[in-house]
Amino acid sequence: MGSNPVVTTKLSDLCELIVDCPHSTPKWTDSGFVVLRNQNIRNGALDLTSPSYTDEAGYNSRIKRAVPQAGDIVITREAPMGEVCIIPEGLQCCLGQRQVLLRPKKGISNEYLFWALQSPFVKHQISWNEGTGTTVSNIRIPVLKAFEIPRWFEQEPQIAAQLSAIDNKITLNRQISQTLEQMAQKLFKSWFVDFDPVIDNAQDAGNPIPDEQQHRAEARKAVRESEGFKQLPDDVRRLFPDAFEESELGWVPKGWAISSVSEISEILNGFAFKSGDYATSGQFVLRTKNFENGEVARANDDVFLPDSFLDSHKKYLCEPYDYHLVMVGASVGKCAMIFPHQLPALRNQNMWCFRAKKNSIAHQSYVKYMLDMLVSKSIGLASGSAREFFRKGDFGNQKVCVGDELIQSQFELICSKWTEKKAKNAEQLDSLTRLRDTLLPKLISGELRLDDVEAAVVQETVSA
């Protein structure tokens, strides 16, 4: 590596199988056998959080050419083109549409081939037809087989190991953040939706439970009697009342405040910045396309504004942990929190920013999960009702059960620690992603030697 010229081998000579998918639409079912879809394959990862299924007959018809195995590589032919993933252990699946299955020959590192297919060296071949000098929108099988793959032979497993080590840390960071998010969601639901601590206190005090809460009370009793149940600490339990009272929202904990969204949170608009003002560098503009899995994610096509906009448009500046909601268009209902390392940033149009009011008893953690709850409720609304729901006045008038100042402070104390950990993970993830994306082309092309990067990888993964 380094000064040596790049040696290449055709993809067809590296694979024992290159199998196109069936050119038919699967029979979709609610359960059964997983069908891989292009939407599941993004940025080198297979995301099956929302899987699609077919029945046994459909599965059998789609594996006639080849049964996908652990370690096989799937590459998308179009819409989008050139996305890849490795089939993990234990997954029984079949190809969907516009996909090709690659099975490397024995002695060829599937991980190296996976990374090589994502390198600029190969990406150029995917998107550009050398014969006609034009870009292409899909990959034809003969063209795919003819792809030239850079070869480093005995060093290929080591190259793959370096890149995969970074990628594994990225995956771990994401999993930790997902776990923290689930913990916070569960706590919010327990305290402010199901009122579990209030039910516990009412049962212990022998106070009546409203009929509307009886089903929940019975379920809660069973949970408390189950093995391994952990009660809230006494000092936290004492913050909750032991009785319910009727309100405009139905039965709620006695003494708890009912407020509108606009009473506890700012609802701030974005600004329709002009494309003519955009610059190649400067201040990041937050757009709805940056909303990903509840967080702000930077994109390759991010836009920027000159530094002067920080003063001229300061009312549209984001603050740490602002929570944003898309209220129009195809992405309506998508939310995203912005973290400190992503600032400064200016809010674009088509979103609202929610920021807990300084004179409100509610804190930002409550505002976030309250907003998630309201948006979740809106999903089942008819289109006309949903449009009304996402009108600023109507949304701001939505009533929610807030609790009291002590409970809000306790909830913030717990959740803010998780949010800060998520923010740190997001910052590390961005750093690791930049490192991976910097090393990938240089390792595959031979510009860097393995010795040059091992120390950097170790330092970055340890610090992360």
N, C-alpha and C positions, 0 to 999 in steps of 0.2 A: 504494500500500500504506500501511498505518498507519491513518489515520482514514477511509479510503474504505470504503463498505459492500461486502460480499462479493457479487460477481456470480457466478452459477452457470450451467452448461450441462448438459443431460442427457447421460449417457454415450452414449446412442444417437446423439446429434448430433456426438459427437467421434470416432466409430469408423466405418470403412467396413465392418468385419466384427465381429459378435458371434455366435460360433458355439458352440453346445452340443456336448459330446462325444457319441460314440455311447453309447447306453444298453445296452451289452453288455459282458461280461467279455472282455478280450483273450485270445487263445490265447498262453499263456506259453511261451517257449523259452529255451534257455541262451545264445543269441546271436542276432544279427540286427539288427532295428531297435529303437531305444530307445522305450519307452513311458513317458511321464511319469506318475508316481504322486503322489498327494497327500503321501505320506511324503517325497518328494524336495523338496517346496516348503515352506520354513520361513523365517520372518523375512526375507522379501524375497529369499531366495537359492535357487538351484537346485542341489541337492547330488546329483550322480550318481556318488558314490563306490561306491554299491551299485545299479547300474542294473538295470532290468527290460527284457526284450526280447520281441518277437513276430516271426513270420516275415514273408516278403514279402506273402503273401496277407492276413495279419492287418493289416499296415501299410496296404496299399492299401484295405482295407475301412474303415479308421479315418480316412482322409484324404479321403473322398469329399466332405465338406462344405467342407473347407479344408485346405490343406497348411501346417502351421506354418512360419513364416519367422523369420529373425533379426530381432529387434526387436519381435516380437509379445509380448503380455502374456498370461499364463495366470493365471486366478483360480480358486480352489477353491470349489465350491458348498457342500460340507459335509464334515465329518470330516477335517480341520478346515475351517471356513468362513472365507472371506475372505483366505486366504494368496495372495500373488502372487509372480510372478517374470517376468523378461524372458528370452526365448529367445536364447541367445548365437549369435554367428557360428559357422558350421561344424557345427552340430548338426542332424542329420536325425532327426526324432522325430515321434511322433503322440501325441494326447491319450489319457489313460487313462480313468478314470471320475470322475464328479462334478467335472468341470472345464469351464471356458469359455475360448475363445480370443478375445482382443480385438486388433484391428488398427486403430491410430489412423489417422485421415485424414491426408493430406498437409498439412503445416503445423502439425500438432499434435505436440508433443514427447512421444514415447513414455516418456521418462524422467520427465517431469513427471507424466504420467498415472499411471505406476507409483508415484510417491511420493504423489500425491494419494489413490490408493486405499488407502494405508496410514495416512492421517491420521485423527485422531479424528473430523473432520467427516464423512468417508465411512464410517469404521468404525461409527459410530452408525447410519447408514442400513442397513448390512449386518446388524447384530444386532437392530434394533428395527423392528417393524411399526407405523408411525405410524397406520395405519387402525384397528388393533385394540388398540393400546397394549400389545403383548406382545412378548417376545423371540422370536426365530425360530432354528431349527436348520439351515436350509438357505436358499440363495438361489435364488429362482425367476427364470427368464429375464426375464419382464416387469418384475419389480422391479429386476433388475440394470440393464436398459436405462434405467430411470427415475431411477437414481442421479443426484443433483445434484453436479457437480464444480466446486469453486471455480476461478475463472478470474482470471489475472493477465496473460493475453495475451502481449505482447512480453517480459515479464519471466519467463515460465515456463521458458524454457531456462536462464536464469541461476539461478533457484531450484533447478532440477534439478541443475545443475552443482555448486552448493554442497553439496547433500546427497550427491550421488554422489562428490564428492571425499573426503568423510569416509568414506563406505562403501568406497571403493577402498582407503583406508588401513587400514581394518578388515580387509578381505580380504587385503591384503599382509601384515599382522601375522600373520594366521592361517596363511598359506602359509609364512612364515618359521618359525613355531613347528612346523608340520608337518614341514618339512625337517629342523629340528634334532632332532625326535623320531625321524625315520627314521634319521638318522645315529647316534643313540645306540643304537637297536634293532639296527642293523647291526653296530655295534662290540661290543655285548654278545654277539650270536650268534657273531661271529667269534672272540672270545676265550674265551667260557665254554660254548659249545655245540658249535661246529665245531672249536675248538682250532687255528685256522689258524696262529698263530705257533709253536705247538709242532710242528705238521707241517712247517712251513718249516725250523725248526731241526733236526729229526730228519733231514729229507732232506739238508740241507747237511752234517750230521755223518756221514751214511751209516748212521744207526741204523735198525733195522727198524721198519716201521709195522705195527701190528696189523691182522689181516684185516678187522676191523670198520671200520677207518679207511681201507682201501685205496681205496675209491671216492672218498672225500673227498680223499685224497692225490693221486689222479690229476687230479681237477678242480682242485685247488689248484695243481698243477704247471703246468697249462695257463694258469691265471690269471697265474701269476708270469712265464710266458714271453710273455704277450700284450703288445702295444705299449701304452705308457703306464702300465704297472703301477708303483705306488709302494710300495716296501718300507717297513716300519716303521723309524723311526730306530733306530740300533744300540743306543743306551742302553735303549730300550724292549724291543727283541728279546731283549736279554741277561737280562731279567727272567723270561723263559719258559724252561722246561726243554726238553731235546732228546730226550726219551724218554717213553714211556707205561708205565703199570703197571695191573694189574687191581685193581678195587675193587668194592664192592657196587653201584655204578652202571655197571659195565662198565669199559672201558678209559678211563682219565683221565690227564692229565699227571702225570708222576712227581713225587711230593712234595706234590701239591695236597691241601688239606684237604677232607674231606666232612663237611658239617654238616646238621643239621635246620633247618627254617625257624625254629623257636622258639629255637634256639641263637643265631641271628644277629639276630633281630628280635623286638621286642615285638609282641604281638598283642593289641591293646586293644579292649575292647568300647565300644559307644555306650550311651546311656541313653534309656529310654522316658520322655521328658518329657511332662508332662500338658498337653493342649491348653488347659486352664483357666488355666495359668500363662503362656500366650503373650501377648505385648504387641505393640503396633503399632510400637514401636521399642525399641532396646536392643541386646542381644548376638545376633548372627546364629547361627541353629541350622542346622548342616549336615545336610541330609537326602539320602537316596539320589536324589531327583529333581534334585538339584544336580549329579549326575555327568554330564558331557558330554564325549565324546571324550578321556577320560583326564585331564580337568582339572575343577576345581570351577567351576561357572557359576552366577551369581546369577540368580534368577527373580523374576517380578513378584509371585508369591504367597509369597515367603520369609516365614518366621516368626522371631520374636525373643523373647528372655527378658529379664527385668529384670537390671540390672547385678549385683545381689546373687548371681546364680547363678555368677558368675565365681569367687567364694569357696566357695560351698556345694557346687559341682559341679566343682571345679578338676581332678579326675582325668579329666574328659571334655573338657578344653580341647585344642584342636588346636595343633600346633606347625608352624613353617614347613617345608614340603616333606613333611609327613606324607602317606603313600599309603594310600588307603582302598579297601576291597573290599566290595561288596554280596554277602552270603553266603546270602540267602533271597529268596524271591519271584520275580516275573517278571523282575526286573533282575539276578538272580544272576550274578556274574562281572564286572559293570561295575566299573571302577576309576576313581579320581580323585585327583589330587595337589592339595593346597591350597597357595596361594602366600602370601607374607608380607602383601601388601596386603589379603588377605581375612580377616585375623585382627583381633581375637579371634573365635573361633568355638567352639561347643560341639557335640560329636558326638551325633547322634541314634541311635536303635536301628537294627538290621538291617544294620550295617556293622562291619567290623573296621578298625582303624587299625594300619598297619605302620610301625614306627620302628626303625631300626638300633640295636642295643644298644651302649651305650658301651664295653663290654668285649669287643666282637666285632671281628674283623679286617674284617668287611664294613662298607661304608658305605651311605648311603641310596640312591645311584644304583644300586648292585648290587641292593639290596632291591627297588627298583621294577621293574627289568627281569627279575629272577628271578621276581617275582610275576606279571608279565605272561606269562612263559614257562609257569609252572605253570597259570595260568588258561586259556591257550590249549590246553594239553594236555587240560584237563578237558572241553573242548567236545565231544570225540568220545566221551565216556563215556556209558554207558547211564544212565537216570535214577536208578536205585538207587545205582549207583556214584558218580554225581555228587553225590548227597545225602551220601554218606559222605565224599567228597572235601572237601566244604564244612562238615564238622563240625570244630570248632576243634581238638580233639585230633588228629584224623587229618591235618588240614591242617598243623598245626605239626610233625608228625612226618615230613613230606615231606623227602626227602634231596636236597641240591643240592651241586654242585661249586663250591667257593668260591675256590680258588686260594690265594694266600698274601698276606701283608700288603703287600708291595711292589706286587704286581699290583693289589690292591684300591685302594691309594692312587693308583696311576697312572690307573686307570679313573675313580675319583672326581674326580681333578684335571681330566680331560678333560670328563666328562659334567656335572659341577657347573657349569661355565661355560655350557654349553648350557642347562641347567635355569634358571640365573639369567637368561639372555637370554629364555627362554620366560616367566619370571615377569614380567620387565619388559614384554614384549609384552602379556601378559594384563592388566597394570595399565593400559597405554596403551589397549588395546582397550576396557576398561570405561569409561575416560574418554571416548573417542571415541564409544562407543555412547550414553552419557548426553548428550553434546553433540548428536548426531544426533537422538535422541529428544526433546530439548528444543526444537531448532530446527524440526523437522518440523511440528508443529501450529501454531507461531507464524508460520512462513513461508506455509503453505498458507492459514491463516485471515486473513493480512494484519496480524497483531498486530505483527510485526517487519518493518522495511524491510531490503532487501538490504544497504544501507550499514551497518546496525547489526551485521550478523553477519559480514561479510567479514573484518574484522580478527580476530575471535574464531576463525574457521575457520582462517585462515592460521596464527595463533599455536599453535593446538592441533595442527594437522597437522605443523607444523615441529617442535614439541617432541616429538611422538610419533615 
